Amino acid sequence: MIRVLIVDDSAFMRHKLTKLLESDPFFQVVGAARDGVECLKMAKELLPDLITLDLEMPVMDGITVLPRLLIEAPCRVVMIGSPTKRSPEIMLECLNLGAVDAITKPSGEVSLDIGDYSEALLERLRTAAKSRRPTKRFRVARQAPAPAATVSGGPAQVILAIGASTGGPKAVSEVITLLPPQLPCAIVVVQHMPPTFTSSFAARLGQVGAYPFIESEAGETLRMGHGYVACGGRHAVLSARSAGGFQFRTSLQPADHPHKPSVDVFFQSCAEVVGTLTVAALLTGMGDDGALGMKAIRTAGGATVAEDESSCVVFGMPARAIELGGAETVLPLPKIASHLARCVLQRHSAQGAT
């Protein structure tokens, strides 16, 4: 049974979340706090397994208390915030600080219709509860961006593809931060994320690393020295090679896939279109999305690396890729960026020699 502390300044939301969680035998609500100060005090006393943390609260808000929680009372934290113009940006900051997931309230600060989304919300919380529990060794990822890339910007021939899910925003940011500048490739990130978040995520990656990032658009030609985040709500695939290089296409098929964008769908297109000039990484995430695609890339002659269990928030997607034989290399997160850089340079040199 997962012991949960609910934190929300709305008495209605505290009541509804308590009732919802207690309807599931997987959860036990051990307390409810009205603000960040109460949250910190109760977290130290109750030592919950999971905290649902409201973003906007009086006295001390969610983004202020979050880093203190992860240091003083390490716990899995799921942010629950109201949909505002700045909420995607703030939620992404929380994910980068170490929150396991970030959920937008369906209809504002006091969501009267939250019951209509009960099963989806419970599923997200179950997934968060299965993630690795933070420890007091928690460290905020470095954010000292390197100089902007100055490679040609012409059509990319080598594609660096990165897939992730639960715990991914922080892990992807770490990899992008550690990539050396001027790699001769285009970087594509496929992160399970709603449409309202992917543009903000692209902007954030452009701030922490050495490459400009944008949200992918249909018809966009992938350029060397540039990064792209697959747009939420639909699949991203690559078109066949042409004189102008590789281009993004978007698709709603397969319509029944649980994730849009899907890592598998994008990786499969890389295997078919880019082949041996693909370098792929599969990072932390629940489930198995990306495992089959990574195997296809390896079969096509591309380089593949999976994140090791020791650093994963959830060792689901990488574990399945390893089981299927799709991971050529398995490394902890801090070592992945340098390995990817070596693979990109090897393939670029080999491509130039042909």
N, C-alpha and C positions, 0 to 999 in steps of 0.2 A: 504493500500500500504506500502511495506517495503522499507525503505530508505537505500541505500547501498553505502558504500565507498569502492572503488577498490584500492588496493595497490599492485603495481608490478613495478619493474624497467624496464621492457620491454614495450616500447610504443605500439608495436604490440599486446601484451597480454592485455594491458589496453584497447585498442580499441576493440579487439575481445570480451572481457568480458563485456564491456559496451554495445556493440551491442547485445550480447546474452541476457543480463539481461533486456534490454529495449524492447526486443521482447516479454517479458512476462508482462502482465498488473499487476502482483503481485508485481513487483519490480520497484523502481525508483532510478536511479544512481544519487547521489547528489555530487559526487566528485571522483577524482582519484589522488593518490599520488605515488611518485616514490621511496620512501624509508621510513624507520621507523620514521625519524624525521618529515617529512612532514605528515605522517600518524597520529602521535600523535597530531600535531598542528591542522590538519583538523578534527580529531575526536572530539576534545574539542570544536571546532567552530560549526561543523555541527550536532553533536549528532546523528549519524546514528543509525539505528536499527541493521545493520549487516555490518561486514567488511570482505572482502575477502583479506587475508594477504599472500603475497608471502613469502616464507621461506628464500631465498637467495637474499639479496639486499645490495648495497653499503651503506656507512654511518652508518646505523643501520639496522640489519637484522630482520627477523620476530620473531625469538625466543627471541631476546633481547627486542624488543618493546612490545611483548605480555603481560608480567606481568605488565608493566607500563600502558598499555591500560586498563587492567581489574581493575586497581586501580584508575587511573586518569580520565578515560572516559569509564566507564563500558558499554560493548557492546557485542553482540554475535559475535564471531570471527570464521571464517572458514579458516584454513590454506590451501594454495595451493602451493605445492612444486614440484621440479623436482625429477625424479626417480634416486637416487644415492645409493651407497652401504650403506650409513649411514642414508638415509632419513627415513626409518621406525623407527629407534631409536630416531631421532630428532622429527619426527611427534608425536610419543608417548609422548615425553617429553612435547610437546605443548599441547596435550590433557590432560595431567596430570596437567599442569599449569592452564587449564580452557578453552581452545579452544573447541568449540562445535563439530567440525568435522575436519578431515584432508584429503585432496584430493590430489592425485598424478597427476601431469600434464601428459597427455597421451604420449608425446614424447619429453620430455626435457624442458629446460628453456623457449624456444620459441616454443610452440606447434602449428605448422601450421595447424594441423588436429583437433584442439580443437572443431571445428564445428561438427565433426562426433560424438562427445560425448555430444552434447548440452542438450538433454533431460535428460540424466542421471545426468549431472552436475546441471541442474535446479532443478531436484527433490531433490538432496542432499541439495541445498541451501534453497529450500522451507521448508524442514524438519528442518534445522538449524534455520530458521526464526521463527518457531513455538516453539522453546525452551525457557526456562525461561531466562530472561535477567539477567546477573550478576549485583551485586550491589557493592557498595564500601566496603562492608563487606567481599569481596572476600579474601579467605585465602588459601595459598598453603598447600596441604596435607602434614602432617608430614612424614618424611622419616628417622626415627630412627629405623632401624630394630632390632627386638629382637633376642636373641640367636637362632641358628639353632635348629630345632626340633630334639629330640633325642628318639622319640618313636621307636618301634621295627623295622619298615620298612617292616614288613611282609605283606601279602595280607590284604587289607583293607576290613572290613565288613560293616562299616558305610561310606556312601558317602555324602560329602557336595557339593552340586551342586549350582552354581551361574550363573545366566543368565542376560545379559544386552545388550543394544544397544547404542543409542545416549546419550552421556555423561557418558557412561559406564567405559571407561578406568580409569578416575579419581575416579569414585565411587567404582569400584572394588578394586583399589589400596588402597583406604581408609579402606575398609572392611578388606582386607588382612593385612594391617598394624596393625589394632586393634585386630586381632585374637590372643588369647594367644598361646604361643608355646606348643608343645607336645599334641595337640588334637589327639585322637585315631581315625583318619579318613583319607580318601584321599579327596583332594579338587579338583574339576573340574570346570573350568571357561569356559562358552560358551559366547563369545563376538562377535557380528557382526563385522567382520574385514576381510580384504582381506588376501590371503595367505602370502603375503610378510611381513605382520605385526605380525602375531601370535607368531612367534619364538621370536621376539624382546619383545613382550608383556610378554611372559613367563619369559624371562630373567629379565625384570623390576620387575615383581611381586616377583621373588626370591630375589631381592635386597632390597625391601621395607618391607618385612615381615619375619616371622620366619620359613618359609618352602621353600625348594628348589622346583622350578617350571621348567617344561619342556613342550615343545609342544607335544601334544598327537600323538602317533603312533599306527597304527593297530597292534594288537597282544600284546600291552603293558599291563602288569598286574598292576592294580592300587595298590599302596603300601601305607600303613599307614604312616602318617607324610610327605607325598609328595603332590605336587600340579601339576596340568596339565591344559594347555590351549588347547581347542579344535582347531585343525588345520583349517585354513581358506580354503575355496574352496570346502569343502565336509562336510557331516554330521558326527557327532560322535555319536555312540551308544555303549551300553554295552552288552557284551555277557552274557549268563546264568551263574549262579554261578557254579564253579567247585572247585576241590581240591586246585587249585592255586588261587582262588579268582575271582574277576571280571576282564574282559579284554575289551580293546577298540576294536571296529570294526569301519570301515569307510564305508560310502555309498554315492552315488550320488542320491539316491532316498529318498524322492520324488524329481524328477528332476525339477519340476516346482515351487518348494518352492522359494520365493524371497530371502531367506537368507541361506547361507551355510557358517558356520554351523548354524543350527536352534536350538534355545533353546527348542522349542516344541519337536523336534525329540529326543533330548537327555533326556529331562525330562520324556517323555513317556517311553523311555527305562529304566530309573531309576525306574519308577512306576512298570513296568512289572518284572524287574529283581531284584531290590534291595528292593522294597516295603517299609515296615515300617522302615527300616534302612536308608532311605533317609532323608536328611535335605536339603531343597531347599530355595534359595532366588532369587527373581526377582526384579531387580533394574531398574533404569531409562531407557527409550527407547521409540521410536516412534512405533506405531502400536500395534499388539496384540500377537506377537510371545512369546511363553512361557506360556500364560494364560491357554490354554487347558492342557498342560503338567503339570502345577502346580496343576490344579484341579485333574488330574489323580494321582499325588503323594499324595495329601491329601486323596483322596478316598482310596488309598492303605495303608493308615495309617502312611505316612511320615509326617514330620513337615515342614510347609511352612510359609514363611514370605515375604511380599511385601513392597517395599519402599514407604513411605508416600509421598503424593503430596508436602508437605512443603519443601522437600529436593531434589526432582527430577528435573533434567534438562528438561526432557520431561515426563509427567505423562500419558504415553500411555499404555505400557505393564503392569505395575503394576495395573493401573486402571482397565484394562480388566480382570485381574486375580481376583481382588476384586469383580467385577461385577458378575463373574461366580461362586463365592464362593470357589475359589481355595486358597485364602490366609487365613490361620488360624490366622495370626497375621499381623498387619500393623504398621510399625515403621519408624521414620526418620532415615536417614543414620547413624548418630553417634551411634545409639543404636542397630544396626543390628548385629554387630560382637559379642557382649556379649551374645545376645539372641541365635545366631547360636551356640556358644560354649556350652551354657547350653543344647541345644537340642542334640548336638553331644554326650555329656557326659551322658545324660539320656539314649540315645539309646544304647550307648556302654555298659553301666551298665546293661541294660535290656537284651541285647544280651548275655552278659557274664553269666547272671543268668539262661539262658535257657539251 
